[in-house]
């Protein structure tokens, strides 16, 4: 498991509605496959997220096609709607969703994700 911290503390210390940010090797490989898209998503603060719909049939290390779908908002685990852009990455039964803040964090720890996924 790779655990992404925020200011050296668990993710939930800063973002209480999202208590942890951790993932295994498969999700790490999914993330690594979309670096350019993550950089654009971060740079534009997800401005055109709702228009993102892509499929990568042969992402390295991933056995199922990788589908990337963007949205303008999402239903939070607390049950309320959050009007902020996010991306959902799906490969087979594996799914990870992230907004601009998590995209930024992933880019910040990119080299750690690469080392973890090898």
Residue pairs with C-beta under 8 A, 6 or more apart in sequence:
1 22
1 23
1 24
2 22
2 23
2 24
2 28
2 112
2 113
2 116
3 10
3 20
3 21
3 22
4 11
4 21
4 22
4 102
4 105
4 106
4 109
5 11
6 13
6 14
6 15
6 21
6 105
7 13
7 14
10 19
10 20
11 18
11 19
11 20
11 21
12 18
12 19
12 20
15 101
17 76
17 77
17 78
18 77
21 102
21 105
23 31
23 96
25 116
25 117
26 62
26 91
26 94
27 89
27 94
27 96
28 113
28 116
28 117
29 59
29 60
29 61
29 62
29 117
30 59
30 62
30 66
30 89
30 91
30 94
30 96
31 38
31 89
31 96
31 106
31 113
32 60
32 113
32 114
32 117
33 56
33 59
33 60
33 62
33 66
34 56
34 66
34 68
34 89
35 107
35 110
37 52
37 54
37 68
37 87
38 87
38 103
38 106
38 107
39 107
41 49
41 52
41 70
41 85
41 87
41 100
41 103
42 100
42 103
42 104
42 107
45 85
45 100
46 70
46 84
46 85
46 86
46 87
46 99
46 100
46 103
47 85
48 70
49 70
49 71
49 72
49 85
49 86
49 87
50 70
50 71
50 72
50 85
51 70
52 68
52 69
52 70
52 87
53 68
53 69
53 70
54 67
54 68
55 65
55 66
55 67
55 68
56 65
56 66
56 67
56 68
57 65
58 65
59 65
59 66
59 91
61 117
62 91
63 91
63 92
64 91
64 92
64 94
65 91
66 89
66 90
66 91
67 89
67 90
67 91
68 87
68 88
68 89
69 87
69 88
69 90
70 85
70 86
70 87
70 88
71 85
71 86
71 87
71 88
72 83
72 85
73 81
73 82
73 83
73 84
73 85
73 86
74 81
74 82
74 84
74 86
74 97
74 99
75 81
75 82
76 82
84 99
84 100
85 99
85 100
86 97
86 98
86 99
86 100
87 97
87 98
87 99
87 103
88 95
88 96
88 97
89 95
89 96
89 97
89 98
98 106
106 113
